[in-house]
Amino acid sequence: MLIIDWVTFVLKLVLVPTFIGAVSLAGRRWGTTVSGWLVGLPFTSGPVAFFLALEQGTVFAAKASEAIMLGITSVYAFCLVYSHVAMRMGWLPSVVAGIAAFFVSTFLLEALTLPLSIELLLVVLLLVVSLLLMPRAVSSGAPAKHMRWEIPARMVSATALVFLITGLAPLLGSQLTGLLSPFPIYATTLAAFTHRSQGGGEAAKLLKGLIIGSATFILFFLILTLTIVTWGVAVSFLVTAGACFLAHLTSLQILRLRNHGLGLH
């Protein structure tokens, strides 16, 4: 047990910030929409599910994965509210309103008890509806301004979230742990920095990219929910990662068709 604890501790400390740093650099290279699309990947919730499987067992992880999949609807609430507020106000009111929407949605979801098939239909339906309700964003044309400490701050905050959620998991239970795991700390950081430097329109574009990319998020946790108990941690995560890699490439093609290539700034 002591060896496993040290292994998971080191993995949390290395893998999460590495992933987040890589996504941040890619976002700077290809712009806000692609940055949001990358955030749609489960870079924080995926490690949370992995470490829950190692620390709490595969049954706990399967239940948490189902809740994480359902919890993406709270992220949609965050994106919608943040984007609409951002069209009229600054980044701080937008962040406060978006996070409030996330927690209200999470509170409502915790009271639900639905079969997996209905949960899947619900999240897919809300993905489509969220895209339709997103505001039409107009770019301000302002150049991006990057601070040296920005990427390290993102890496630290995302890593801290993984430690916090996995540490509280025994107290919270699988349902609430899963619902809180998609908390949009990375999306909040990216949106706020983008909003501050380039305007609310660019922040809304980023969050729209996140919603598009979240189709992969849904697939990721659906496969984990169905396979992790019977296939085991290693096989389940390998198969899930392969399937989601192909799915995310497909969603990238949708973005390329919509934006005429990767010059998305």
Summary of the structure (lengths in Angstrom):
residues: 265
radius of gyration: 17.5
end to end distance: 47.9
largest distance: 53.9
contacts: 938
relative contact order: 0.20
helix: 83%
strand: 0%
